[in-house]
Amino acid sequence: MVGVKDVPSEKLIKELAIYLKDNCRTVSPPSWSKFVKTGVHRERLPQNDDWWWIRAASILRKIYLNHHIGIEKLRKMYGGVRNAGLRPRHFRKAGGKIIRLILQQLEKAELVRTVKGEGRILTPNGYALLDRISMKIFREITRENPSLRKYAFQ
């Protein structure tokens, strides 16, 4: 069975973001998302108009790979180094409100659920969605390069 680890992450996130944008009405950016940075380490707003769905797709992928994950761990993963001019650079976490709101929206879409003490995990619908999209991407890749088919079911 082809899983999330078997396909390129950028293709998976792109396809998953398109799916979330078109099919999940609960996953949508709030009105303030046009004016907000994703963390204190960023200097500018996100340039891509679809950044909300891309972040949601990326969070789904990270939950799939880590099996369960909390908001603080996601804040560390999406954080970065802040440029402080002449002063030394320091790591800063990403904003928690964006991650928390996306996780709440994914819970309403029944792709993620909360487990007390462990954080968020994927539901069977979430696993099925990610596996289905990764299988679709793998078929497209093997159509372009048939020699990769031998790596499919190991």
C-alpha atoms as an extended CHARMM CRD file, in Angstrom:
* protein
*
       154  EXT
         1         1  MET       CA              0.0000000000        0.0000000000        0.0000000000  PROA      1               0.0000000000
         2         2  VAL       CA              1.3350000000        3.3830000000       -0.9740000000  PROA      2               0.0000000000
         3         3  GLY       CA              1.3490000000        5.8810000000        1.8660000000  PROA      3               0.0000000000
         4         4  VAL       CA              2.2750000000        9.4610000000        2.5700000000  PROA      4               0.0000000000
         5         5  LYS       CA              5.9710000000        8.6070000000        2.9320000000  PROA      5               0.0000000000
         6         6  ASP       CA              6.1070000000        7.1960000000       -0.5970000000  PROA      6               0.0000000000
         7         7  VAL       CA              5.2290000000       10.3960000000       -2.4820000000  PROA      7               0.0000000000
         8         8  PRO       CA              6.9280000000       13.8070000000       -2.6410000000  PROA      8               0.0000000000
         9         9  SER       CA              5.6570000000       16.0460000000        0.1390000000  PROA      9               0.0000000000
        10        10  GLU       CA              5.2480000000       19.1630000000       -2.0150000000  PROA      10              0.0000000000
        11        11  LYS       CA              2.9520000000       17.3240000000       -4.4570000000  PROA      11              0.0000000000
        12        12  LEU       CA              0.9430000000       15.7830000000       -1.6260000000  PROA      12              0.0000000000
        13        13  ILE       CA              0.4780000000       19.0990000000        0.1680000000  PROA      13              0.0000000000
        14        14  LYS       CA             -0.5160000000       20.8400000000       -3.0560000000  PROA      14              0.0000000000
        15        15  GLU       CA             -3.1250000000       18.1940000000       -3.9690000000  PROA      15              0.0000000000
        16        16  LEU       CA             -4.4500000000       18.0240000000       -0.4120000000  PROA      16              0.0000000000
        17        17  ALA       CA             -4.7720000000       21.8190000000       -0.2450000000  PROA      17              0.0000000000
        18        18  ILE       CA             -6.7750000000       21.8110000000       -3.4790000000  PROA      18              0.0000000000
        19        19  TYR       CA             -9.0250000000       19.0840000000       -2.0580000000  PROA      19              0.0000000000
        20        20  LEU       CA             -9.5780000000       20.9680000000        1.2040000000  PROA      20              0.0000000000
        21        21  LYS       CA            -10.3410000000       24.1960000000       -0.6350000000  PROA      21              0.0000000000
        22        22  ASP       CA            -12.8630000000       22.5800000000       -2.9840000000  PROA      22              0.0000000000
        23        23  ASN       CA            -14.5600000000       19.9980000000       -0.7420000000  PROA      23              0.0000000000
        24        24  CYS       CA            -14.2920000000       21.0130000000        2.9270000000  PROA      24              0.0000000000
        25        25  ARG       CA            -16.5090000000       23.9810000000        3.6930000000  PROA      25              0.0000000000
        26        26  THR       CA            -15.4320000000       24.0140000000        7.3410000000  PROA      26              0.0000000000
        27        27  VAL       CA            -11.7740000000       24.6170000000        6.4490000000  PROA      27              0.0000000000
        28        28  SER       CA            -11.6800000000       28.2330000000        5.3530000000  PROA      28              0.0000000000
        29        29  PRO       CA             -9.6120000000       31.2560000000        6.3340000000  PROA      29              0.0000000000
        30        30  PRO       CA            -11.1400000000       33.7920000000        8.7180000000  PROA      30              0.0000000000
        31        31  SER       CA            -11.4810000000       37.4320000000        7.6750000000  PROA      31              0.0000000000
        32        32  TRP       CA             -8.3650000000       38.4980000000        9.6010000000  PROA      32              0.0000000000
        33        33  SER       CA             -6.0800000000       36.0350000000        7.7770000000  PROA      33              0.0000000000
        34        34  LYS       CA             -5.3310000000       38.5980000000        5.0350000000  PROA      34              0.0000000000
        35        35  PHE       CA             -3.5970000000       40.8720000000        7.5330000000  PROA      35              0.0000000000
        36        36  VAL       CA             -1.6580000000       38.5090000000        9.7850000000  PROA      36              0.0000000000
        37        37  LYS       CA              1.8640000000       37.0880000000        9.7880000000  PROA      37              0.0000000000
        38        38  THR       CA              2.3260000000       33.4210000000       10.6390000000  PROA      38              0.0000000000
        39        39  GLY       CA              4.8060000000       34.1500000000       13.4380000000  PROA      39              0.0000000000
        40        40  VAL       CA              7.0750000000       36.7880000000       14.9510000000  PROA      40              0.0000000000
        41        41  HSD       CA             10.0110000000       35.4260000000       12.9680000000  PROA      41              0.0000000000
        42        42  ARG       CA              8.3470000000       36.4690000000        9.7010000000  PROA      42              0.0000000000
        43        43  GLU       CA              8.7810000000       39.9430000000        8.2700000000  PROA      43              0.0000000000
        44        44  ARG       CA              5.9600000000       39.8690000000        5.7300000000  PROA      44              0.0000000000
        45        45  LEU       CA              2.4880000000       38.4610000000        5.2460000000  PROA      45              0.0000000000
        46        46  PRO       CA              2.0800000000       35.2040000000        3.3080000000  PROA      46              0.0000000000
        47        47  GLN       CA              2.2810000000       35.9670000000       -0.4240000000  PROA      47              0.0000000000
        48        48  ASN       CA              0.1730000000       33.0150000000       -1.5860000000  PROA      48              0.0000000000
        49        49  ASP       CA             -3.5850000000       33.6010000000       -1.3930000000  PROA      49              0.0000000000
        50        50  ASP       CA             -4.1780000000       29.9110000000       -0.6250000000  PROA      50              0.0000000000
        51        51  TRP       CA             -1.7720000000       29.7900000000        2.3160000000  PROA      51              0.0000000000
        52        52  TRP       CA             -4.5080000000       28.7860000000        4.7870000000  PROA      52              0.0000000000
        53        53  TRP       CA             -5.3270000000       25.5630000000        2.9150000000  PROA      53              0.0000000000
        54        54  ILE       CA             -1.6500000000       24.8400000000        2.3110000000  PROA      54              0.0000000000
        55        55  ARG       CA             -0.9520000000       25.1370000000        6.0520000000  PROA      55              0.0000000000
        56        56  ALA       CA             -3.9560000000       22.9200000000        6.8390000000  PROA      56              0.0000000000
        57        57  ALA       CA             -2.7060000000       20.2850000000        4.3850000000  PROA      57              0.0000000000
        58        58  SER       CA              0.7700000000       20.4710000000        5.8760000000  PROA      58              0.0000000000
        59        59  ILE       CA             -0.6250000000       20.0380000000        9.3880000000  PROA      59              0.0000000000
        60        60  LEU       CA             -2.5980000000       16.9750000000        8.2620000000  PROA      60              0.0000000000
        61        61  ARG       CA              0.5850000000       15.4810000000        6.7950000000  PROA      61              0.0000000000
        62        62  LYS       CA              2.5270000000       16.1320000000       10.0010000000  PROA      62              0.0000000000
        63        63  ILE       CA             -0.1820000000       14.4800000000       12.1060000000  PROA      63              0.0000000000
        64        64  TYR       CA             -0.0940000000       11.4610000000        9.7640000000  PROA      64              0.0000000000
        65        65  LEU       CA              3.6720000000       11.1310000000       10.1120000000  PROA      65              0.0000000000
        66        66  ASN       CA              3.8190000000       11.7070000000       13.8940000000  PROA      66              0.0000000000
        67        67  HSD       CA              0.6060000000        9.7520000000       14.7540000000  PROA      67              0.0000000000
        68        68  HSD       CA             -0.3000000000       12.2810000000       17.4590000000  PROA      68              0.0000000000
        69        69  ILE       CA              0.8630000000       15.8340000000       17.9030000000  PROA      69              0.0000000000
        70        70  GLY       CA              0.0410000000       18.8960000000       19.9840000000  PROA      70              0.0000000000
        71        71  ILE       CA             -0.1140000000       22.5950000000       19.2700000000  PROA      71              0.0000000000
        72        72  GLU       CA              3.2000000000       23.4090000000       20.9580000000  PROA      72              0.0000000000
        73        73  LYS       CA              5.0720000000       20.8470000000       18.8820000000  PROA      73              0.0000000000
        74        74  LEU       CA              3.4920000000       22.2610000000       15.7230000000  PROA      74              0.0000000000
        75        75  ARG       CA              4.4590000000       25.7870000000       16.8190000000  PROA      75              0.0000000000
        76        76  LYS       CA              8.0770000000       24.6200000000       17.0450000000  PROA      76              0.0000000000
        77        77  MET       CA              7.9070000000       22.9140000000       13.6600000000  PROA      77              0.0000000000
        78        78  TYR       CA              6.5480000000       26.0080000000       11.9090000000  PROA      78              0.0000000000
        79        79  GLY       CA              8.7740000000       28.4270000000       13.8170000000  PROA      79              0.0000000000
        80        80  GLY       CA             11.9870000000       29.9480000000       12.5810000000  PROA      80              0.0000000000
        81        81  VAL       CA             14.8850000000       32.2680000000       13.2630000000  PROA      81              0.0000000000
        82        82  ARG       CA             14.0930000000       35.9220000000       13.8010000000  PROA      82              0.0000000000
        83        83  ASN       CA             16.3520000000       38.4540000000       12.1290000000  PROA      83              0.0000000000
        84        84  ALA       CA             17.0780000000       41.0510000000       14.8280000000  PROA      84              0.0000000000
        85        85  GLY       CA             19.3050000000       43.3290000000       12.7730000000  PROA      85              0.0000000000
        86        86  LEU       CA             22.7440000000       43.6040000000       14.3550000000  PROA      86              0.0000000000
        87        87  ARG       CA             21.7470000000       41.5970000000       17.4020000000  PROA      87              0.0000000000
        88        88  PRO       CA             22.0980000000       37.7960000000       17.4590000000  PROA      88              0.0000000000
        89        89  ARG       CA             19.3780000000       35.7350000000       15.8220000000  PROA      89              0.0000000000
        90        90  HSD       CA             17.1110000000       33.6360000000       18.0270000000  PROA      90              0.0000000000
        91        91  PHE       CA             14.5830000000       30.9290000000       17.3280000000  PROA      91              0.0000000000
        92        92  ARG       CA             10.9330000000       31.9360000000       17.7040000000  PROA      92              0.0000000000
        93        93  LYS       CA              7.8630000000       29.7090000000       17.6260000000  PROA      93              0.0000000000
        94        94  ALA       CA              5.1070000000       30.2150000000       15.0790000000  PROA      94              0.0000000000
        95        95  GLY       CA              1.7910000000       31.7600000000       16.0810000000  PROA      95              0.0000000000
        96        96  GLY       CA             -0.4840000000       29.3870000000       17.9570000000  PROA      96              0.0000000000
        97        97  LYS       CA             -3.8350000000       30.9280000000       17.0070000000  PROA      97              0.0000000000
        98        98  ILE       CA             -3.5210000000       29.9370000000       13.3470000000  PROA      98              0.0000000000
        99        99  ILE       CA             -2.5340000000       26.3590000000       14.1570000000  PROA      99              0.0000000000
       100       100  ARG       CA             -5.2370000000       26.0280000000       16.8240000000  PROA      100             0.0000000000
       101       101  LEU       CA             -7.9580000000       27.3600000000       14.5150000000  PROA      101             0.0000000000
       102       102  ILE       CA             -6.9060000000       25.0890000000       11.6420000000  PROA      102             0.0000000000
       103       103  LEU       CA             -6.9780000000       22.0710000000       13.9660000000  PROA      103             0.0000000000
       104       104  GLN       CA            -10.4600000000       23.0570000000       15.1690000000  PROA      104             0.0000000000
       105       105  GLN       CA            -11.6310000000       23.3500000000       11.5670000000  PROA      105             0.0000000000
       106       106  LEU       CA            -10.1410000000       19.9540000000       10.7310000000  PROA      106             0.0000000000
       107       107  GLU       CA            -11.9920000000       18.5080000000       13.7280000000  PROA      107             0.0000000000
       108       108  LYS       CA            -15.2700000000       19.9140000000       12.3880000000  PROA      108             0.0000000000
       109       109  ALA       CA            -14.4590000000       18.3140000000        9.0320000000  PROA      109             0.0000000000
       110       110  GLU       CA            -13.9940000000       15.0140000000       10.9520000000  PROA      110             0.0000000000
       111       111  LEU       CA            -10.4390000000       14.5160000000        9.7200000000  PROA      111             0.0000000000
       112       112  VAL       CA             -8.7860000000       14.9970000000       13.1410000000  PROA      112             0.0000000000
       113       113  ARG       CA             -9.8650000000       14.3060000000       16.7060000000  PROA      113             0.0000000000
       114       114  THR       CA             -8.4890000000       15.2280000000       20.1310000000  PROA      114             0.0000000000
       115       115  VAL       CA             -7.1130000000       12.6340000000       22.5280000000  PROA      115             0.0000000000
       116       116  LYS       CA             -6.6940000000       13.9240000000       26.0420000000  PROA      116             0.0000000000
       117       117  GLY       CA             -3.0410000000       14.0560000000       27.0590000000  PROA      117             0.0000000000
       118       118  GLU       CA             -1.7200000000       13.1690000000       23.5950000000  PROA      118             0.0000000000
       119       119  GLY       CA             -2.8920000000       15.9750000000       21.3350000000  PROA      119             0.0000000000
       120       120  ARG       CA             -4.5500000000       15.5070000000       17.9600000000  PROA      120             0.0000000000
       121       121  ILE       CA             -4.7220000000       12.3030000000       15.9270000000  PROA      121             0.0000000000
       122       122  LEU       CA             -6.1950000000       11.4930000000       12.5310000000  PROA      122             0.0000000000
       123       123  THR       CA             -9.5920000000        9.8540000000       12.2580000000  PROA      123             0.0000000000
       124       124  PRO       CA            -10.1430000000        6.9380000000        9.8800000000  PROA      124             0.0000000000
       125       125  ASN       CA            -11.5770000000        9.4760000000        7.3930000000  PROA      125             0.0000000000
       126       126  GLY       CA             -8.3440000000       11.4770000000        7.6430000000  PROA      126             0.0000000000
       127       127  TYR       CA             -6.1630000000        8.4210000000        7.0530000000  PROA      127             0.0000000000
       128       128  ALA       CA             -8.3250000000        7.3690000000        4.1040000000  PROA      128             0.0000000000
       129       129  LEU       CA             -8.1400000000       10.8310000000        2.5500000000  PROA      129             0.0000000000
       130       130  LEU       CA             -4.3550000000       11.0460000000        2.8050000000  PROA      130             0.0000000000
       131       131  ASP       CA             -3.8770000000        7.4990000000        1.5250000000  PROA      131             0.0000000000
       132       132  ARG       CA             -6.2480000000        8.1060000000       -1.3880000000  PROA      132             0.0000000000
       133       133  ILE       CA             -4.4800000000       11.2990000000       -2.4470000000  PROA      133             0.0000000000
       134       134  SER       CA             -1.0220000000        9.7460000000       -2.0580000000  PROA      134             0.0000000000
       135       135  MET       CA             -2.1170000000        6.7800000000       -4.2020000000  PROA      135             0.0000000000
       136       136  LYS       CA             -3.3830000000        9.1950000000       -6.8690000000  PROA      136             0.0000000000
       137       137  ILE       CA             -0.0520000000       11.0510000000       -6.8580000000  PROA      137             0.0000000000
       138       138  PHE       CA              1.9170000000        7.8000000000       -6.9770000000  PROA      138             0.0000000000
       139       139  ARG       CA             -0.0670000000        6.6480000000      -10.0140000000  PROA      139             0.0000000000
       140       140  GLU       CA              0.6940000000        9.9360000000      -11.7610000000  PROA      140             0.0000000000
       141       141  ILE       CA              4.3990000000        9.5990000000      -10.9480000000  PROA      141             0.0000000000
       142       142  THR       CA              4.5930000000        5.9920000000      -12.1550000000  PROA      142             0.0000000000
       143       143  ARG       CA              2.7730000000        6.9400000000      -15.3420000000  PROA      143             0.0000000000
       144       144  GLU       CA              5.5650000000        9.4300000000      -16.0330000000  PROA      144             0.0000000000
       145       145  ASN       CA              8.3410000000        7.0410000000      -14.9620000000  PROA      145             0.0000000000
       146       146  PRO       CA              7.2870000000        3.3450000000      -15.0150000000  PROA      146             0.0000000000
       147       147  SER       CA             10.5800000000        2.1500000000      -13.5110000000  PROA      147             0.0000000000
       148       148  LEU       CA              9.4580000000        3.5290000000      -10.1210000000  PROA      148             0.0000000000
       149       149  ARG       CA              6.5820000000        1.0430000000       -9.9620000000  PROA      149             0.0000000000
       150       150  LYS       CA              8.8340000000       -1.6150000000       -8.3840000000  PROA      150             0.0000000000
       151       151  TYR       CA              9.0390000000        0.5070000000       -5.1970000000  PROA      151             0.0000000000
       152       152  ALA       CA              5.2780000000        0.6560000000       -4.7420000000  PROA      152             0.0000000000
       153       153  PHE       CA              4.4560000000       -2.2160000000       -2.4230000000  PROA      153             0.0000000000
       154       154  GLN       CA              7.4820000000       -2.8350000000       -0.2420000000  PROA      154             0.0000000000
